[in-house]
Each structure stands twice: as structure tokens, then as C-alpha cells.
Amino acid sequence: MVLSVAGRLRGRSNRPARLSTGSRRTLGLLVLVAALFGGFLTPQAAPPAAATYYYTLYHNANGFDTCAAKTQTMLSDWWNGTPWYDIGVYLGGSVGQSLGCYDGAAAVDRALNTGYGVTLYWYGPQLGYPCNMRSFSSYISLNTTTAYNQGVAEAGHASYAASVAHLPFATQIFYDMEAYYANSGCRAASKAFINGWVHQLFYNTAWNGAAYGSSCASYPTDWTSIANVPSAVSPSDTALDNGSVYGYPCLANGYWSQHQRVGQFSTDNHTYNGYNLYVDENCADTYLPSIFSGTTGAGCSDVL
């Protein structure tokens, strides 16, 4: 089965009128035109002095994410002379903040102006007992109506953060849905929450709602049957070590196959330019905000 929402990624022309302003709509169109007609990228080139953010196709590009603080030193050391094209940044979310996985708008700006494409994560409420034995600072309700409304509310918070970060029109924000037990009530609550998250971002903001989770234990296949399917998915299996966006257990390759994936396939510790980090290694094949227009990617591999 091919699940494609590529039209939503490239401008969402089939959607009803948005609540955003005419100037934002014009800016979005300019960004998309620049992305379509820009040349092939060399992301390790020096960033321009005055950055303009584009919505850029990263086609099989190596990247990583980490909860470590995105200081300028860290970003520069892991960029200069390295194989990385993109980085995961935690835009916000209550659970992420409580666990130290929070970067905010300033870190997004630093990462973009260093030269990275940026995968935006929102780490908010999670499923608790009996769905999960882990403790979190906030939880998703098992009442599906409440869970849906929670997804809508989180999308509102994420939209505000994206606006502060001056992200380009149609940027995808990935909700971090951590693994949980295969209880039918838990799966229904997760689906309702993601449904609300995607609906609110897609119809009532300038952004797109995407989702991250374990390729098996977050049940992303469930999201294919909801009314508002995520624009992209970030499946995770850090034991896979395959250097690809495909081949993830429990998730058929036909789902999200139109430049709609950021695959997380290994966890490693490494040092570049004297800076040591513990990171998750990713392969991006989707549209990400960037200071470069066009298309980039040299083919993914298991680097670490």
C-alpha cells in the first residue's frame, strides 16, 4: 500500500482556507518556489551571512539527534568536516523539558545557521499506566475524546514555538510518541491524540503534523487509519543499523513512501573535532527547514 500525502508537504493546495494571514501565505509560496527551483546543495558549504529559511528536500541524507544542549561549539564541531547533513532538535514539549530534552527556538536558529537541515521534535504528554511502566511529567488520557483534545492543545503550543523560531511555511513537526504496551485502549488513545495533533497543525496553522515512534512499540501503522494521517513519520529501531529509511520491522515500506520518512536506526557514542556525544543516527528522506534551497543528500549509510 502506498500512503502519500505529498500534496500536503508541498503546499497543501487541497486544504480549506487557513486561519493564517495573507502575508504568511505569500511567504510560504515564495519559500516553496525557491525550494523547487534551487540547485543541488553542498550542505557543508559556509552558511550565508543573512539566513533565509527554506523548505528543502533532504533525500537520503545522514543525520543525528541528541538530547545534549545545542551550543554553538557542539553544532560547529559536529558539522565541520563531518558526514552529517541534518540534526534533530527538540522544539519543546512538557515531558522533553522535564527530561532535559529541550532546545527551543534559539537552538533551532543556531542549528540552521550552522548549516544543518533540522528535524523538529515535540516531546509532550505520553501514555502512562497501564500503557507504560515509565513515569512522565504529563500523560495522555485514555478517554479518546480527551486524548484528541490534548493533541489539539499540544499542536497549538508547537505552532507558537514554530512561529517564534520563524520556521518556513509547511515545516513538519514530529510528535514524539514513546513506546507503550499493546493494550487496545492505549492504542485507541494514541490514535486519537495523533489525530488531533495532525488536524490542528494541518488545518489551523502554517505547519504540518508528523510523528515519531518505535516502528513496532509505538504502533505507527495505526496512524494510517486515522482521519488525519501524519505528513511524515520517523520510525525508530536503534538495533537495525541499516542506514536507511526503509526496512523497519512492523512498518511496511509502502507507508509514507513519498519523501516522508526520517529513519532512526542506531545509537552510538562518537567524537568529532574533540566533542564527544551520545547520539541516535538517522537517515532523512523528507522536507526539512534549511538555509539551503534545492535538494540535498549523498545517500545514507551506517556511519558510526
C-alpha positions as CSV (number, residue, x, y, z in Angstrom):
1,M,0.0,0.0,0.0
2,V,1.3,3.5,-0.8
3,L,0.3,6.1,1.7
4,S,1.1,9.5,0.1
5,V,0.3,12.9,1.5
6,A,2.9,14.6,-0.7
7,G,0.5,17.3,-1.7
8,R,0.3,18.4,1.9
9,L,4.0,18.6,2.1
10,R,4.4,20.8,-0.9
11,G,1.9,23.5,-0.2
12,R,-1.3,21.8,0.9
13,S,-3.3,23.3,-2.0
14,N,-6.2,20.9,-1.3
15,R,-6.9,22.2,2.2
16,P,-9.6,24.7,3.1
17,A,-8.8,28.3,3.9
18,R,-6.3,28.6,6.7
19,L,-6.6,31.0,9.7
20,S,-3.1,32.4,8.9
21,T,-2.6,35.8,7.4
22,G,-2.2,36.7,3.7
23,S,1.4,37.7,4.3
24,R,2.3,34.3,5.8
25,R,0.6,32.6,2.8
26,T,2.7,34.7,0.4
27,L,5.9,33.9,2.3
28,G,5.1,30.2,2.2
29,L,4.7,30.3,-1.6
30,L,8.0,32.1,-2.0
31,V,9.7,29.5,0.1
32,L,8.2,26.7,-1.9
33,V,9.1,28.3,-5.3
34,A,12.7,28.7,-4.0
35,A,12.8,25.1,-2.9
36,L,11.6,23.9,-6.3
37,F,13.9,25.9,-8.5
38,G,17.0,25.9,-6.3
39,G,20.1,24.0,-7.4
40,F,21.7,20.9,-5.9
41,L,23.1,21.5,-2.4
42,T,26.5,21.1,-0.8
43,P,25.5,21.4,2.8
44,Q,29.0,21.6,4.2
45,A,29.5,25.0,2.5
46,A,29.7,28.1,4.6
47,P,26.2,29.5,5.6
48,P,25.3,32.8,4.1
49,A,25.7,35.8,6.3
50,A,22.0,36.6,6.4
51,A,20.0,33.4,6.6
52,T,16.7,32.9,4.8
53,Y,15.0,29.6,5.8
54,Y,13.8,27.3,3.0
55,Y,11.7,24.1,3.0
56,T,14.2,21.8,1.5
57,L,14.1,18.1,0.3
58,Y,16.7,16.1,2.2
59,H,16.9,13.0,0.0
60,N,18.7,10.1,1.8
61,A,20.9,12.4,4.0
62,N,22.7,11.3,7.1
63,G,21.8,13.0,10.3
64,F,21.6,12.5,14.1
65,D,19.7,13.7,17.1
66,T,20.7,14.1,20.8
67,C,19.3,15.5,24.0
68,A,22.6,17.3,24.5
69,A,22.5,21.1,24.6
70,K,22.8,22.5,21.1
71,T,25.6,25.0,21.9
72,Q,27.4,26.7,19.0
73,T,30.6,24.8,19.9
74,M,28.7,21.5,19.8
75,L,27.0,22.3,16.5
76,S,30.1,23.5,14.8
77,D,32.3,20.6,15.9
78,W,29.8,18.0,14.7
79,W,29.4,19.9,11.4
80,N,32.8,20.9,10.1
81,G,34.3,18.1,8.1
82,T,31.7,15.5,9.2
83,P,29.3,13.3,7.2
84,W,26.2,14.9,8.7
85,Y,23.5,16.9,6.8
86,D,20.8,17.3,9.4
87,I,20.1,17.3,13.1
88,G,17.1,16.6,15.3
89,V,16.2,19.5,17.6
90,Y,13.6,19.4,20.4
91,L,11.4,22.4,19.8
92,G,9.5,21.9,23.0
93,G,7.1,19.8,25.0
94,S,6.5,19.3,28.7
95,V,8.0,15.8,29.0
96,G,11.0,16.7,27.0
97,Q,11.6,19.7,29.2
98,S,11.4,17.6,32.4
99,L,13.9,15.1,31.0
100,G,16.4,17.6,29.7
101,C,15.4,17.1,26.0
102,Y,14.5,20.7,25.2
103,D,16.3,23.1,22.9
104,G,13.8,25.8,21.9
105,A,13.8,28.4,19.2
106,A,17.3,29.8,19.8
107,A,18.9,26.3,19.3
108,V,16.8,25.9,16.1
109,D,18.3,29.1,14.8
110,R,21.8,28.1,15.7
111,A,21.5,24.7,14.0
112,L,20.0,26.2,10.9
113,N,22.6,28.9,10.6
114,T,25.4,26.4,11.2
115,G,24.2,24.7,8.0
116,Y,22.1,21.8,9.3
117,G,18.7,20.8,8.0
118,V,16.6,20.5,11.1
119,T,14.1,17.7,12.1
120,L,11.8,19.3,14.7
121,Y,10.6,17.1,17.6
122,W,7.8,17.9,20.1
123,Y,8.1,15.8,23.3
124,G,4.9,16.3,25.1
125,P,2.5,14.1,27.2
126,Q,2.9,10.3,27.0
127,L,0.8,7.2,27.7
128,G,1.1,6.2,31.3
129,Y,-0.1,3.2,33.4
130,P,-1.4,0.7,32.3
131,C,0.0,1.5,28.9
132,N,3.5,2.2,30.2
133,M,5.6,1.4,33.3
134,R,7.7,4.6,32.8
135,S,6.9,7.7,34.7
136,F,6.4,11.0,32.8
137,S,5.6,14.5,33.9
138,S,2.3,14.6,32.0
139,Y,0.1,12.0,30.5
140,I,-2.3,11.3,27.6
141,S,-5.8,10.4,28.7
142,L,-7.3,7.0,27.9
143,N,-10.5,8.8,27.1
144,T,-10.3,9.2,23.3
145,T,-12.2,12.5,23.2
146,T,-9.9,14.0,25.9
147,A,-6.8,12.5,24.1
148,Y,-7.9,14.1,20.8
149,N,-8.3,17.5,22.5
150,Q,-4.9,17.1,24.2
151,G,-3.4,16.5,20.7
152,V,-5.1,19.7,19.5
153,A,-3.7,21.6,22.5
154,E,-0.2,20.4,22.0
155,A,-0.3,21.4,18.4
156,G,-1.3,24.9,19.5
157,H,1.8,25.1,21.8
158,A,4.0,23.7,19.0
159,S,2.6,26.2,16.5
160,Y,3.5,29.1,18.8
161,A,7.1,27.7,19.2
162,A,7.4,27.3,15.5
163,S,6.4,30.9,14.9
164,V,8.9,32.1,17.5
165,A,11.6,30.1,15.6
166,H,10.5,31.8,12.2
167,L,10.2,28.4,10.6
168,P,9.2,28.3,6.9
169,F,5.6,27.5,5.8
170,A,4.7,23.8,5.9
171,T,7.5,22.8,8.2
172,Q,6.8,19.4,9.7
173,I,6.8,19.0,13.5
174,F,7.3,15.4,14.7
175,Y,5.4,14.4,17.8
176,D,7.5,12.1,19.9
177,M,5.2,9.2,20.9
178,E,7.3,6.8,23.1
179,A,6.8,3.1,23.1
180,Y,3.9,1.6,25.1
181,Y,2.1,-1.8,25.7
182,A,-0.2,-3.2,23.1
183,N,-3.4,-2.6,25.1
184,S,-6.4,-1.8,22.8
185,G,-7.4,1.2,24.9
186,C,-3.8,2.5,24.8
187,R,-3.7,2.2,21.1
188,A,-7.0,4.0,20.7
189,A,-5.8,6.9,22.9
190,S,-2.6,7.2,20.9
191,K,-4.5,7.3,17.6
192,A,-6.9,9.9,18.9
193,F,-4.1,12.1,20.2
194,I,-2.1,11.9,16.9
195,N,-5.4,12.6,15.0
196,G,-5.9,15.8,17.0
197,W,-2.3,16.8,16.7
198,V,-2.2,16.5,12.9
199,H,-5.7,18.0,12.3
200,Q,-4.9,21.1,14.3
201,L,-1.5,21.7,12.7
202,F,-2.7,21.0,9.2
203,Y,-5.9,23.0,9.1
204,N,-5.4,25.7,11.6
205,T,-1.7,26.6,11.5
206,A,1.1,27.2,8.9
207,W,2.8,23.9,9.8
208,N,2.4,20.1,9.2
209,G,1.9,17.4,11.8
210,A,4.3,14.5,11.7
211,A,5.1,11.8,14.2
212,Y,8.0,9.8,15.7
213,G,8.0,6.5,17.5
214,S,9.2,2.9,17.8
215,S,8.4,1.2,14.5
216,C,6.8,-1.6,16.5
217,A,6.0,-0.5,20.0
218,S,4.6,2.9,19.2
219,Y,2.3,1.3,16.5
220,P,2.8,3.9,13.8
221,T,0.8,1.6,11.4
222,D,-2.3,2.5,13.5
223,W,-1.8,6.1,12.3
224,T,-2.5,5.1,8.7
225,S,-6.2,4.5,9.6
226,I,-7.0,7.8,11.3
227,A,-8.8,10.7,9.6
228,N,-5.7,12.9,9.8
229,V,-2.7,10.9,8.8
230,P,0.7,12.4,9.8
231,S,2.5,14.1,6.9
232,A,5.6,12.1,7.6
233,V,6.9,9.5,10.1
234,S,10.1,8.9,11.9
235,P,10.3,5.2,12.7
236,S,12.9,4.1,15.3
237,D,14.7,0.8,15.8
238,T,18.2,1.5,17.0
239,A,19.3,-2.1,16.7
240,L,18.7,-2.1,13.0
241,D,22.0,-0.5,11.9
242,N,20.8,-0.4,8.2
243,G,21.4,3.2,7.2
244,S,18.0,3.6,5.6
245,V,14.5,5.0,5.9
246,Y,13.1,1.6,5.0
247,G,13.2,-1.9,6.3
248,Y,11.8,-1.1,9.8
249,P,10.0,-4.0,11.5
250,C,6.2,-3.7,11.9
251,L,6.1,-0.9,9.3
252,A,5.5,-1.7,5.7
253,N,7.8,0.1,3.2
254,G,4.7,1.2,1.3
255,Y,3.6,3.6,4.1
256,W,4.9,7.1,4.0
257,S,7.0,6.4,0.8
258,Q,6.9,9.7,-1.0
259,H,9.8,11.5,0.8
260,Q,8.0,11.2,4.1
261,R,10.5,9.5,6.5
262,V,13.3,10.1,8.9
263,G,14.5,6.7,10.0
264,Q,16.3,6.3,13.3
265,F,18.5,3.1,13.0
266,S,21.3,3.1,15.6
267,T,22.5,4.6,18.9
268,D,26.2,5.4,19.2
269,N,28.9,7.4,21.1
270,H,31.4,9.3,18.9
271,T,33.8,12.3,18.9
272,Y,34.2,14.9,16.2
273,N,36.7,17.7,16.4
274,G,37.2,16.9,20.1
275,Y,33.5,17.0,21.0
276,N,32.0,13.7,22.3
277,L,28.3,12.9,22.1
278,Y,25.9,10.0,22.6
279,V,23.6,10.2,19.6
280,D,20.8,8.5,17.6
281,E,21.8,8.1,14.0
282,N,19.2,8.9,11.4
283,C,18.5,8.9,7.6
284,A,16.3,11.7,6.3
285,D,14.2,11.4,3.1
286,T,11.8,14.3,3.6
287,Y,11.4,18.0,3.6
288,L,13.2,19.9,6.3
289,P,13.8,23.6,7.1
290,S,17.3,24.7,6.0
291,I,19.3,27.8,4.9
292,F,19.8,26.0,1.6
293,S,17.3,25.7,-1.2
294,G,17.1,22.8,-3.7
295,T,17.7,19.2,-2.9
296,T,20.5,17.5,-0.9
297,G,21.7,14.1,0.1
298,A,24.6,11.8,-0.7
299,G,23.0,8.5,0.2
300,C,22.5,7.3,3.8
301,S,24.8,4.8,5.4
302,D,25.5,3.5,8.9
303,V,28.3,6.0,9.7
304,L,29.0,5.2,13.3
